[in-house]
Amino acid sequence: MQRMRILLSALAGVGLLAACQGPPRPPPAIVVQQPAVMVPGPPPPAQAELVPTPPPGMAGIVWQPGHWQWTGQSPQPWQWVAGRYEQAPAGLRMWVPGRWEQAPAGGWAWIEGHWAV
């Protein structure tokens, strides 16, 4: 019986401590590095996009701009990926767009976009 009281008291204390910490913090931004896609030359100039009005009632959505994707297939090795609205993950609200960067050793590398705080 004494053990049961001690166990219940300990559990109640843990519960009180957990309640005092407030709401859980959002996870830190995590950038997952994908293997770089290396291509021989730069992408074509970005296409102009008309950003549509966000869908009504969709809080927390962010526009992700379009970009060129390397397919390597003839006759057009580049394919345009249209921009789109995406729901931001919990705790994150900014989209850092992907980009093509010229590599020091030559060629071009795609740096994947990611979510940030």
Protein Blocks (a to p, Z undefined) as FASTA:
>chain_A
ZZmmmmmmmmmmmmmmmmmnopadddddddddddddddfbdcddddddddddddehiahi
acdddddddehiafblbdcdddddddddehiabdcdddddddfkgpjddddddddZZ
